[in-house]
Amino acid sequence: MPTLANARRILSVVAFSILGFFSVAAVHAADIYSAAVAHAGRSADDLKRDAIDHPAKILRMTGIKPGMQVADLLAGDGYYSELLSYLVGPKGHVQLLNNPGFDKFSNNGWQPRIADHHLANVEHRTVDMANLGLADASLDAVLLIKAYHDMYWVDESFGWPKIDAGGVLDQLAKSLKPGGVLLVVDHSAKAGTGNADAGTLHRIDEAYARKDFEAHGFTFVKSSELLRKPEDKRDQISYKPPMLGKTDRFVYVFRKHLK
């Protein structure tokens, strides 16, 4: 028969083993985001952008993991789509969605990215924003990175027609599974300006953005101060010097309403 002391030692070993297991699991879950950013072969331009965008920390907020189905809307050249590819792995799938204007703006930079980096689980589609072609309850997560404001921009000369922003948000809500995640990152406009600066400064009021998503089937979960630049006066164009890479940005995570 084991003594009381031996029994206590055995229980202690078991307890430490269980704690160790969960600690390792937690570290592994966090490390997949850092591992995606550290993936071999990423371009010098992407590595430079990493220092500005902190993608591992931003993506960690979403909980995206292997096997998930994800859409990167208005993804441009696919900077985030590539990182998502590494996160979801061979059993997951990433839809890199651009409208014709974003394909043009990015010079179809997604093409060499997918080909050169062998991103077999990434599918590019050029979409009509009025009909994204997303199946109902098919997605675990959606990313909308520095592009939400563009849904309130109109420039026919650039080939950018008026978009029904509310209609797009409704489509995204329908496409997400109950509890699915939506990550929004965008350039902050001055408080109280609503969407007025979307077409001129390519910025949007963050309070307006939160209400907009909440009105279209999303529950606010959390935000981050990681991309804040308090020195930004929010009165200059976001994507051109001198503000390129120096804007104050808000980061919001939403979930689709659970019914």
C-alpha positions as CSV (number, residue, x, y, z in Angstrom):
1,M,0.0,0.0,0.0
2,P,1.4,3.5,-0.9
3,T,2.1,5.8,2.0
4,L,0.3,9.1,2.4
5,A,3.5,10.9,1.4
6,N,3.9,8.8,-1.7
7,A,0.3,9.4,-2.7
8,R,0.8,13.1,-2.3
9,R,3.9,13.0,-4.5
10,I,2.1,11.0,-7.2
11,L,-0.8,13.5,-7.2
12,S,1.7,16.4,-7.4
13,V,3.4,14.8,-10.4
14,V,0.1,14.3,-12.1
15,A,-1.0,17.8,-11.4
16,F,2.2,19.3,-12.8
17,S,2.0,17.0,-15.9
18,I,-1.6,18.3,-16.6
19,L,-0.5,21.9,-16.1
20,G,2.5,21.3,-18.3
21,F,0.3,19.9,-21.0
22,F,-2.0,22.9,-21.0
23,S,0.9,25.3,-20.9
24,V,2.5,23.7,-24.0
25,A,-0.9,23.7,-25.8
26,A,-1.3,27.3,-25.0
27,V,2.2,28.2,-26.2
28,H,1.6,26.2,-29.4
29,A,-1.6,28.0,-30.1
30,A,0.1,31.3,-29.8
31,D,3.1,30.3,-31.7
32,I,1.3,29.5,-35.0
33,Y,0.9,33.2,-35.6
34,S,4.5,34.0,-35.0
35,A,5.5,30.9,-37.1
36,A,3.3,32.2,-40.0
37,V,5.2,35.5,-40.0
38,A,8.5,33.8,-39.7
39,H,7.7,31.4,-42.6
40,A,10.7,31.0,-44.9
41,G,10.7,32.8,-48.3
42,R,8.5,35.8,-47.4
43,S,9.4,38.8,-49.5
44,A,11.6,41.7,-48.3
45,D,8.6,44.1,-48.8
46,D,6.4,41.9,-46.6
47,L,9.1,41.8,-43.9
48,K,9.3,45.6,-44.0
49,R,5.5,45.8,-43.7
50,D,5.6,43.5,-40.7
51,A,7.3,46.1,-38.6
52,I,4.4,48.5,-39.3
53,D,1.5,46.1,-39.2
54,H,2.5,43.7,-36.4
55,P,0.5,40.9,-38.2
56,A,1.2,38.1,-35.7
57,K,-0.3,40.1,-32.8
58,I,-3.2,41.2,-35.0
59,L,-4.0,37.7,-36.3
60,R,-3.7,36.2,-32.8
61,M,-6.8,38.3,-31.9
62,T,-8.9,36.3,-34.3
63,G,-8.2,32.8,-33.1
64,I,-7.9,31.6,-36.7
65,K,-6.4,28.1,-36.7
66,P,-5.6,25.1,-39.0
67,G,-8.5,23.8,-41.1
68,M,-10.5,27.0,-41.1
69,Q,-12.3,28.6,-44.1
70,V,-11.4,32.3,-44.3
71,A,-12.1,35.2,-46.7
72,D,-9.7,38.1,-47.1
73,L,-11.9,40.8,-48.6
74,L,-10.3,43.5,-50.8
75,A,-7.0,41.9,-50.1
76,G,-5.0,43.7,-52.7
77,D,-1.8,41.9,-53.3
78,G,-2.6,39.3,-50.7
79,Y,-0.1,40.2,-47.9
80,Y,-2.5,38.9,-45.2
81,S,-3.8,36.1,-47.5
82,E,-0.3,34.5,-47.5
83,L,-0.1,34.6,-43.7
84,L,-3.6,33.1,-43.6
85,S,-2.5,30.3,-45.9
86,Y,0.2,29.3,-43.4
87,L,-2.3,29.5,-40.5
88,V,-5.1,27.4,-41.9
89,G,-2.8,24.8,-43.5
90,P,-3.6,22.3,-46.2
91,K,-6.9,21.4,-44.8
92,G,-8.0,25.0,-44.7
93,H,-8.9,27.4,-47.5
94,V,-8.4,31.1,-48.1
95,Q,-10.5,33.2,-50.5
96,L,-8.5,36.2,-51.7
97,L,-11.3,38.5,-52.9
98,N,-10.7,41.7,-54.9
99,N,-13.1,43.8,-57.0
100,P,-11.7,45.0,-60.3
101,G,-10.5,48.3,-58.7
102,F,-8.4,46.5,-56.1
103,D,-6.9,44.1,-58.7
104,K,-5.9,47.3,-60.6
105,F,-4.7,49.2,-57.6
106,S,-2.4,46.2,-56.5
107,N,-1.2,45.6,-60.1
108,N,-2.5,42.0,-59.7
109,G,0.3,41.5,-57.2
110,W,-1.6,38.5,-55.9
111,Q,-0.6,36.5,-59.0
112,P,3.2,36.1,-58.3
113,R,2.5,35.8,-54.6
114,I,0.3,32.7,-55.1
115,A,2.5,31.2,-57.8
116,D,6.0,31.9,-56.3
117,H,5.0,30.9,-52.8
118,H,3.0,27.9,-53.9
119,L,-0.1,28.9,-51.9
120,A,-2.2,26.0,-53.0
121,N,-4.9,26.7,-50.5
122,V,-5.5,30.3,-51.6
123,E,-8.1,31.0,-54.3
124,H,-8.2,34.4,-55.9
125,R,-11.5,35.7,-57.2
126,T,-12.4,39.0,-58.8
127,V,-15.9,39.8,-57.4
128,D,-18.7,42.2,-57.8
129,M,-19.2,43.7,-54.4
130,A,-23.0,43.4,-54.9
131,N,-22.6,39.7,-55.2
132,L,-19.5,38.3,-53.5
133,G,-20.5,34.7,-54.2
134,L,-20.1,33.5,-50.7
135,A,-22.1,30.5,-49.5
136,D,-24.2,31.0,-46.4
137,A,-22.6,29.9,-43.1
138,S,-19.5,28.8,-45.0
139,L,-16.7,30.9,-43.4
140,D,-15.0,30.8,-40.0
141,A,-13.5,34.2,-40.4
142,V,-13.3,37.3,-42.6
143,L,-10.6,39.9,-42.8
144,L,-11.2,43.5,-43.9
145,I,-7.8,45.2,-43.7
146,K,-7.6,48.9,-44.5
147,A,-10.4,48.6,-47.0
148,Y,-13.7,49.1,-45.2
149,H,-13.5,52.8,-45.8
150,D,-13.3,52.1,-49.6
151,M,-16.9,50.9,-49.5
152,Y,-17.8,54.5,-49.0
153,W,-15.6,55.8,-51.8
154,V,-16.8,56.6,-55.3
155,D,-14.5,57.4,-58.3
156,E,-15.9,56.4,-61.6
157,S,-12.7,57.6,-63.4
158,F,-10.7,55.0,-61.5
159,G,-13.3,52.4,-62.2
160,W,-14.7,52.4,-58.6
161,P,-18.5,52.6,-58.7
162,K,-20.7,53.3,-55.7
163,I,-20.9,50.3,-53.4
164,D,-23.8,49.4,-51.1
165,A,-21.8,49.1,-48.0
166,G,-24.7,47.8,-45.9
167,G,-25.4,45.2,-48.5
168,V,-21.7,44.0,-48.3
169,L,-21.9,43.8,-44.6
170,D,-25.1,41.8,-44.8
171,Q,-23.4,39.4,-47.2
172,L,-20.5,38.9,-44.8
173,A,-22.8,38.2,-41.9
174,K,-24.7,35.6,-43.9
175,S,-21.4,34.0,-45.1
176,L,-20.0,33.5,-41.6
177,K,-20.9,30.6,-39.4
178,P,-22.7,31.5,-36.1
179,G,-19.9,32.9,-33.9
180,G,-17.6,33.4,-36.8
181,V,-15.0,36.2,-36.5
182,L,-14.6,39.4,-38.5
183,L,-11.4,41.5,-38.2
184,V,-11.5,45.1,-39.2
185,V,-8.4,47.3,-39.4
186,D,-8.7,50.8,-40.9
187,H,-7.3,54.4,-40.9
188,S,-9.0,56.6,-38.3
189,A,-10.7,59.8,-39.3
190,K,-11.5,62.6,-36.9
191,A,-14.2,61.7,-34.4
192,G,-17.7,62.6,-35.5
193,T,-16.9,62.7,-39.2
194,G,-18.8,59.4,-40.0
195,N,-17.9,58.3,-43.5
196,A,-17.3,61.8,-44.9
197,D,-13.5,61.4,-45.2
198,A,-13.6,58.0,-46.9
199,G,-13.4,59.4,-50.4
200,T,-11.0,62.2,-49.8
201,L,-8.6,61.1,-47.1
202,H,-9.3,57.3,-47.2
203,R,-10.1,57.2,-43.6
204,I,-13.3,56.5,-41.6
205,D,-14.5,57.4,-38.1
206,E,-14.0,54.4,-35.9
207,A,-17.2,55.0,-33.8
208,Y,-19.2,55.1,-37.0
209,A,-17.5,51.8,-38.1
210,R,-18.4,50.0,-34.9
211,K,-22.1,51.1,-35.2
212,D,-22.1,50.1,-38.8
213,F,-21.0,46.5,-38.2
214,E,-23.2,46.2,-35.1
215,A,-26.2,47.2,-37.2
216,H,-25.5,44.4,-39.7
217,G,-25.4,41.3,-37.6
218,F,-22.2,41.6,-35.7
219,T,-21.3,41.7,-32.0
220,F,-18.3,43.8,-30.9
221,V,-15.8,41.6,-29.1
222,K,-12.6,43.6,-28.6
223,S,-10.3,46.2,-29.9
224,S,-6.5,46.8,-29.8
225,E,-4.4,49.9,-29.4
226,L,-1.5,48.2,-31.1
227,L,-1.6,50.3,-34.3
228,R,-2.3,53.6,-32.6
229,K,-0.3,56.7,-33.7
230,P,-1.5,59.5,-31.5
231,E,0.7,62.0,-33.3
232,D,-1.4,61.5,-36.5
233,K,-3.8,64.5,-36.8
234,R,-6.0,62.5,-39.1
235,D,-6.2,65.3,-41.6
236,Q,-4.0,63.9,-44.5
237,I,-4.5,61.1,-47.0
238,S,-3.7,57.8,-45.5
239,Y,-2.0,55.9,-48.4
240,K,0.4,58.6,-49.6
241,P,3.5,60.2,-48.1
242,P,4.0,61.7,-45.6
243,M,1.4,59.5,-43.8
244,L,2.1,56.3,-45.6
245,G,2.7,53.7,-42.8
246,K,2.2,56.4,-40.2
247,T,-1.5,56.6,-39.7
248,D,-3.5,56.1,-36.6
249,R,-5.4,52.8,-37.1
250,F,-8.2,51.2,-35.2
251,V,-8.5,47.4,-34.8
252,Y,-11.8,45.8,-34.1
253,V,-12.8,42.2,-33.7
254,F,-16.5,41.2,-34.2
255,R,-18.4,38.0,-34.1
256,K,-21.5,37.1,-36.0
257,H,-24.6,37.2,-33.7
258,L,-25.4,33.9,-32.2
259,K,-29.1,33.0,-32.8
